[in-house]
Amino acid sequence: MIESECSSDFAWSDAFLLGYGPMDDVHRKFVDTVREMQCAPDEDFAARLEAFAAHAKAHFDEENAWMIETDFPARECHMNEHAAVTHSIEQ
């Protein structure tokens, strides 16, 4: 399947914008990486999953650090969500 023909409904939306440029850029890349994984042909899926896992780890580490530095109120809940996704990837 060609990625442009992918039926994934997961795409970037400005509704995801937080208003903090560096994090918005990371989130755009996250959405792109997930979509690439969803749209990958079977023979490319493992490589796309590895790319997603690497991106997610870097994304979550950076976001966790930002939440701690800024004393983000819901950081514990969001960090737990990151941990759950990481656990799912590892499984």
N, C-alpha and C positions, 0 to 999 in steps of 0.2 A: 504494500500500500504506500502511496506517495503521501508525505505528511500533509500537503495541502488538501488531500482528499480525506483526511482524518475526520471522523465524526465526533471527536471529543468536544464537549461543550465547555471545557475548562480553558478559559482564555483570560488574558489581562483585562481588567476593567478599572477605570478611574475610581470606582467605588472602593478599591483596595488601597488607595492613596492615604498615607498617614500624614503627609505634609513635612516629612523629614526626608530630604532627598536621598541620602545614602541608604536608608532603610527601604525607601520606595524602589530604588534601583535593585536592591537585593531581592525584594519581593517580585519584581518584574522577572528577574532571572529565575527565581523559584518557579513561577507560573510557567515560564518557557520550558524549563527542565522537566516539569511534571508532564506538560503537554507532549514534549518530545518522547517521553517514556510511554505515555498512553498511545501514541501514534506509531510507535516503532514496529516494524515488521518483526516477526518472531525471531529471525536470525540476528537482529540487532538489539533485542530486548535486554539481554544480560549486560551489554555495554552501556545501554541507556540507564539501566537500574544502578549500575556502578557510578555513573556520572551523577545521578540523582542523589545517591547516598553521600558522595563526596561534597556535593553542593549543600545538601541538608546539614551535614555536620558543620561545615564552615558557617553557614547561615545561622544555625542555632547557637553555635558558640559566640558568634559576634552579637547576635540579638540578646542572648542571655547577659553578656557583659554590659551592653547598653542599658538593659533593664535594671541591672544592679547599680550601675553608675548613676542613673537618673532616679533611683528609688521608685521605679514604676510600681504603682499600687497592686496590680494584678500579676506581678512577676512570678510568684510561686506557682500559681495556676498555669500560667503560660509556659513556664519552664517545665512543669510536669507534662504538658502537652507535647513539648519538644522531646522529652524523654520517651514518651509513649510512641511517637512516630519513629524515633531512633530504634527503639526496641522492635517495632514492627519490621523495619528495614532489615535489621540483623537476623530476624527469624526467617 
